[in-house]
Amino acid sequence: MTQLSLRGSDYSQRYPSIYTRRFEALRRVHLIPSSDDVSQPLTQDPDNINSNVFVNLDSPVSEGGENFSTGEKQLICMARAILKRSKVLIMDEATASVDYATDELIGKTIRKEFANSTILTIAHRLRTVIDYDRVMLLDEGRIMEFDRPSTLLSDPSSRFHGLCKATGKNEFAQLKKMAGL
């Protein structure tokens, strides 16, 4: 097991469940691959510039997390919310700095881990909110539409419908499918 030291105390030995929970949270937000076993020592290849800095909790963190990308910072925040079991989750473009494949994985994690939570999401990616309970469409700070995505998507005069349709024929069909239409 990799050592987790804070103020000279080895917490990985004193509190193994906390250590395991932290790794599991990092795994759930896809910062650590599922194949990594937290009971085995994790190693980082110093010669690999793309080496995963999350393979152990001894990795240095610079002031303000400047040594992490914006996407990594977003995923760390998500892992923290999982650990806290937040009942209310507010996300502002939570996956804007990650690729689409990671966005989809994070979406699945959010749906699973926060199924019993209230989620308020600011998003520009329609797939992010297409299966939410309600969508609020704003224009210049004013509420233009507020309803179930499926209801808005079923109304050809809806602005939300127009946004979804503007994504192209294939994506529009996929959004409709995801909304249950």
Backbone torsions as a table, in degrees:
resi	resn	phi	psi	omega
1	MET	NA	135.9	178.2
2	THR	-69.4	142.2	-178.4
3	GLN	-77.6	136.6	173.8
4	LEU	-117.9	107.8	-177.0
5	SER	-113.9	130.8	173.1
6	LEU	-132.2	122.3	-179.3
7	ARG	52.9	39.0	174.4
8	GLY	83.7	-3.2	179.5
9	SER	-101.5	136.1	179.6
10	ASP	-86.5	95.3	-176.4
11	TYR	-74.9	-23.0	179.1
12	SER	-66.1	-29.4	177.7
13	GLN	-86.9	-39.8	-177.1
14	ARG	-76.3	-34.2	-176.3
15	TYR	-132.8	67.4	-176.3
16	PRO	-61.3	-29.7	-179.0
17	SER	-69.1	-36.0	176.8
18	ILE	-65.3	-44.8	178.5
19	TYR	-58.1	-48.1	-179.2
20	THR	-64.5	-41.5	179.5
21	ARG	-61.8	-39.5	179.3
22	ARG	-64.9	-44.5	178.0
23	PHE	-64.0	-40.7	179.9
24	GLU	-62.7	-39.8	177.6
25	ALA	-63.9	-42.0	177.5
26	LEU	-64.6	-35.3	178.3
27	ARG	-68.4	-40.8	-177.7
28	ARG	-64.9	-28.8	176.9
29	VAL	-96.7	11.3	170.7
30	HIS	69.4	28.1	172.5
31	LEU	-87.1	-20.6	174.4
32	ILE	-124.7	129.5	180.0
33	PRO	-60.8	149.0	-178.5
34	SER	-61.2	-23.3	-176.9
35	SER	-75.2	-17.4	179.7
36	ASP	-70.2	131.6	179.8
37	ASP	-102.2	118.8	-175.9
38	VAL	-69.2	-14.7	178.6
39	SER	-82.0	-12.6	179.3
40	GLN	-102.0	147.5	176.4
41	PRO	-59.9	134.8	178.3
42	LEU	-101.4	138.5	-178.6
43	THR	-121.4	153.1	178.9
44	GLN	-119.6	130.6	-179.8
45	ASP	-82.4	107.0	-177.2
46	PRO	-65.8	-18.7	-179.9
47	ASP	-85.6	-12.6	-178.4
48	ASN	-94.9	112.4	-177.6
49	ILE	-64.4	-25.4	179.4
50	ASN	-98.3	18.2	179.9
51	SER	-61.3	142.7	-178.2
52	ASN	-73.9	114.0	-178.5
53	VAL	-74.3	-6.7	-177.4
54	PHE	-94.1	5.1	-178.2
55	VAL	-68.2	-16.5	170.8
56	ASN	-147.3	158.4	-175.4
57	LEU	-87.5	10.6	176.3
58	ASP	-95.9	0.8	-179.6
59	SER	-62.4	139.6	-179.5
60	PRO	-68.8	145.1	175.6
61	VAL	-122.3	120.4	-179.8
62	SER	-80.7	169.2	179.5
63	GLU	-51.7	125.0	179.0
64	GLY	69.6	13.0	180.0
65	GLY	66.9	27.8	-175.6
66	GLU	-61.5	-19.0	179.3
67	ASN	-85.3	4.5	175.2
68	PHE	-110.1	149.0	175.9
69	SER	-72.7	166.4	177.4
70	THR	-59.9	-42.3	178.8
71	GLY	-62.0	-42.0	178.2
72	GLU	-64.2	-40.8	177.8
73	LYS	-61.4	-41.3	178.7
74	GLN	-62.3	-41.5	-179.4
75	LEU	-70.2	-34.0	175.3
76	ILE	-63.0	-42.3	177.3
77	CYS	-61.4	-39.9	178.8
78	MET	-64.8	-42.5	177.8
79	ALA	-60.9	-40.3	178.0
80	ARG	-62.5	-41.9	178.8
81	ALA	-64.2	-37.1	176.8
82	ILE	-63.6	-45.1	179.6
83	LEU	-62.4	-37.4	-178.4
84	LYS	-79.1	-14.7	-175.3
85	ARG	54.4	52.0	-177.0
86	SER	-59.9	134.8	177.4
87	LYS	-85.8	-24.6	176.0
88	VAL	-126.3	127.0	-178.9
89	LEU	-122.9	122.7	178.3
90	ILE	-113.4	121.0	-176.9
91	MET	-124.1	128.4	177.0
92	ASP	-113.4	101.1	-178.3
93	GLU	51.8	49.8	-173.4
94	ALA	-59.8	-27.8	-178.5
95	THR	-118.6	19.1	-177.2
96	ALA	-63.4	-27.3	-175.9
97	SER	-103.4	20.1	175.1
98	VAL	-121.0	159.5	-179.5
99	ASP	-71.1	167.1	-175.6
100	TYR	-62.5	-37.1	179.9
101	ALA	-65.1	-44.0	177.8
102	THR	-66.7	-37.8	177.3
103	ASP	-56.9	-43.9	180.0
104	GLU	-65.3	-42.2	177.5
105	LEU	-62.6	-42.9	179.5
106	ILE	-64.8	-40.6	177.3
107	GLY	-57.3	-44.4	178.1
108	LYS	-63.0	-41.4	178.8
109	THR	-63.1	-44.4	179.6
110	ILE	-60.7	-45.8	-178.6
111	ARG	-62.4	-36.8	-179.1
112	LYS	-78.6	-52.5	-172.6
113	GLU	-72.7	-26.1	-176.5
114	PHE	-118.2	30.3	-178.7
115	ALA	-60.2	-29.6	-178.8
116	ASN	-105.2	21.3	-179.3
117	SER	-114.7	160.1	171.7
118	THR	-89.6	127.0	-177.5
119	ILE	-119.2	123.5	173.9
120	LEU	-109.9	118.8	-174.1
121	THR	-125.1	130.6	169.0
122	ILE	-101.5	119.7	-174.9
123	ALA	-149.2	148.9	173.4
124	HIS	-106.2	-19.6	177.1
125	ARG	-80.5	117.8	-176.0
126	LEU	-63.9	-33.9	178.7
127	ARG	-61.5	-27.9	-179.3
128	THR	-61.8	-37.1	-172.5
129	VAL	-114.8	-0.6	-171.5
130	ILE	-62.2	-25.7	179.7
131	ASP	-109.5	17.0	176.5
132	TYR	-72.6	164.4	178.5
133	ASP	-65.9	-41.6	-178.7
134	ARG	-142.0	149.4	175.5
135	VAL	-126.1	134.0	175.4
136	MET	-114.0	119.3	179.5
137	LEU	-98.2	122.4	-179.2
138	LEU	-109.1	148.7	172.9
139	ASP	-140.1	116.3	-177.8
140	GLU	52.8	41.3	176.4
141	GLY	81.2	1.4	-179.6
142	ARG	-107.6	139.9	177.4
143	ILE	-74.4	119.4	179.6
144	MET	-98.3	-37.5	-179.7
145	GLU	-147.2	148.4	176.5
146	PHE	-153.7	110.7	-179.6
147	ASP	-171.9	-176.5	175.1
148	ARG	-67.4	141.8	178.4
149	PRO	-55.1	-39.7	-179.3
150	SER	-64.0	-37.4	178.4
151	THR	-65.9	-47.1	-179.8
152	LEU	-65.0	-39.0	-178.7
153	LEU	-69.2	-26.5	179.3
154	SER	-79.1	-13.2	-176.9
155	ASP	-101.4	106.2	-178.5
156	PRO	-60.0	-20.2	178.9
157	SER	-88.2	-3.6	-179.7
158	SER	-73.4	140.1	175.2
159	ARG	-64.3	-38.1	178.0
160	PHE	-60.3	-43.9	175.9
161	HIS	-56.9	-45.1	179.5
162	GLY	-61.9	-41.3	177.7
163	LEU	-62.8	-44.3	-179.9
164	CYS	-65.1	-42.6	-179.1
165	LYS	-65.1	-33.7	-179.5
166	ALA	-67.4	-11.1	179.8
167	THR	-76.7	-10.9	-179.7
168	GLY	110.6	159.9	-173.6
169	LYS	-57.9	-49.2	-177.0
170	ASN	-67.3	-45.8	-179.4
171	GLU	-66.6	-38.2	177.8
172	PHE	-60.7	-43.5	177.8
173	ALA	-62.7	-40.6	178.9
174	GLN	-65.6	-42.6	178.9
175	LEU	-62.2	-41.7	178.5
176	LYS	-62.3	-42.0	178.5
177	LYS	-63.0	-44.3	-179.2
178	MET	-65.6	-29.2	179.3
179	ALA	-83.3	-3.0	177.7
180	GLY	86.6	22.9	178.9
181	LEU	-104.3	NA	NA
